[in-house]
Amino acid sequence: MKKKLKKITLFLFLSLFISNINIFAQIIFVEDITGVPDTAIVGIPLTLTGTVIPENATYKNIIWSIFDAGTTGATITENTLNTTAEGTAIVKAKITESMTGDGFTKNFAIKVFLYVPVEDIIDVPDTAIVGVPLLLTGTVMPENATHQNITWSVFHAGNTGATITDNTLHTNSAGTAILTAKIDETLVGTSFTKIFMIEVFSYIPVEDIINVPDTAIVGMPLALSGTVMPENATHKNIIWTVFDAGTTGATITENTLHTNSTGTVTLTATINETLVGNSFTKNFTIEVKELVGINDLEFGNIKIYPIPAKDELIINCGQMKINNVEIFDVYSRKVSRKFPSNSLEGCQPQADGVVLDVSRLQAGTYFVLIYTDVGEIVKKIIKQ
């Protein structure tokens, strides 16, 4: 009987031992923990989570603790990280494998910062050209806002056929496209959105620049201007530069020509057609003339009256033949076209001279450039 009992006891012991060996052999150990958050916001609780690798590990329960709070004032309660200041907190993740009494541990650094919400989006383009892709950009305000990534979408395409791919606007017709700019503020679970209107139009290139002044007076600033053709050209801003100053000493400041001597100056007018990456340029020559002194204005018996003038200005040429007349303001801008002496439009030949219609001129000081058969002369007049 005793012998039989010993056999039974030995059998039970061996069975339990073998069972434990099988259980131990079936344990799948933790190799890594991934997917742990690496940022947190001061004062906002952060639930600590992670993915245990491999997915079929036997033990997967993560216990979190503070390894080094740094300047953050970090604490952990029920797997939730709480902070009171900026800095970097190092947390420890531990998985206890109870069967073996061992455990897997890994430290993670979490950057803690103050949250700065988005207040506005500015500097968004407001024009586009049909068929020309437009990269959508904007400046997030304030500049130190926590989230800065803008996602663009079409709110209303109108007639433009607008679509957006990789933050680039595509259109196939003129009109107005309304877009939505959105910034997902994921750290606080909100978002900032703003609507923008973009005018889409067909591109009209510059073909010519006309009506550029062709004369200037030494020492008198000349405001440079011109008419862009066609009138509905997309780009119309003219930039002026000196191509060849000749003997004039010409310089340009803020689109105003300055000279210090007579001669011929060649200027370049440039229109940068930025929307298509091209530019239109054209050269113009301007004759710079000497202004006759006020005491010399009776040269050749030429007289102008009445001074001041109201509606008409009479030029008495004496024995000289007047070919043309031009009128300039004090900025050397031509305010009337040339008046041929044989034309009845604006300048009528009279027995004692020619009559200029100045009724449309604003009150002020002007200079009259008179072209005669023996030379040119300038007279100063006052218009009431």
C-alpha positions, 0 to 999 in steps of 0.5 A: 500500500505504501509503495502504491502511494509513493508511485501516485505521489511521484506521478502527480509531481512529475505531471505538475512539473511537466505542466509548468515546463509547457506553460513556461515554453508558451510565454512570448516575451516583450521585445519593444514598446512603440507608439508612445506620445512624444509631446505634451502641453503644459496643464493638459493631462496626457493619457500615456499609451504604447504598442507592445511588440510583438502583438501576441506578447504574453504580458502587455500591461504597461505600468508608467512612472516618472524617471526624470521630471526635469523642469516640467513638474511631471506626475503620473496618476492612473497612467495620465501624465500631468505637467505644470511647466515647459521642459522635457519629462522622461517617463519609464514604461514597465511590463512585469512578466509575472511567470518569470518574475522578470520585466521589460522596461524602456524610457521615453522622453516627452517634450512639454511645451506651452500651447499657442493657438492660431489666431489668423492666416494672412498673406494668401494669394488673391489672384490666379490665372486660368490654366496656371497652377497656383501654389497656395501659401499663407502665414500663420499668426502668431508666428509661434503658433503651435500648429502651422500646417494649412490644409486647403480645400475648395469651398465654392468653385463658382465658374472656375472649375477649381480643384486642389491637389497637393496644396496647388490650385488648378482652374479652367475658367475665369471667375471667383473661387472660394477656398477654405484654409484649415489648421487642425490643432490636434493637441487640443482637439480643435481646428482653425478655419478661414475662407479666402476668395481668389479671382481667377482671370484669363492672362492678357500679355502686354503688347506695347507701351505708348504715350511716353514723353519724348522731351524734358527740360534740363534740371526739371524733374520729369515724371515718367509715364506711359499707356500700357497696351492693350488697356486690359493687360494683366500687368501694367506696372512700368519700371523705368531705368536709364539705358544710355544717359548720353550727355544728359547726366540722367538718373531715375528716382521713383520713376522720375527722370533727373537731368543736368545737361542737354542731349538725348537719353535712352530709357528702358521701360520694363513690365514684369509679368510675374504671373507667367515669369516673363517681362516686356521691355521697350526703349524710348529716347527723350530729348533734353532741352535747355530752358530759356531764362525769363529775361530772354523770352522776347527772343525773336520778338515772340510774345505770349499773352495774356498772363495769367491766361484763362481760356485762351493763350495768344502767341505773337510770333513776329516775323517767325514761323511757328511750326509746333507748340507743346505745354508742360507742367512744372514736373515736365509732364506734357499736358497737351499734344503738339499743335500744328500751325496749319491745324484749326483744332486747338490752335488757330492761325491769326493775323497777329499770331496763333491762339491756344485753347487752354481752358481745360488746363488746371490753374497753375504754372506751365511752360510753353515750348515753341518750335520755330523755323529758326529754333526752339524757345520756352516761355513760362505762363500762369493759368488761372 
